């Protein structure tokens, strides 16, 4: 699994599936890494096409979802650049 950001977007960290997993499998893999690093799931919203998890690690709050705006995988959504940098460091 590979992470990437879009130019000028400092609020989202995207994951590129390199092994042919579906979104739910990919989200499970991302959450495995996050929970090993102390992530707590605050709230879970399950819809027919996606799962949204409100999460917290240390002082950083973010949302993990298995559907990005293009429907192309997992995305982490944050409110500040420090949180994005912290999360990005966990996966790189």
Secondary structure, DSSP 8 states (H G I E B T S, - for coil): -EEE--TT--SEEEEE-SS---HHHHHHHHHHHHHHTT-EEEEEEE-SS-EEEEEEETTEEEEEES--TTS-S-EEEESSHHHHHHHHHHH-
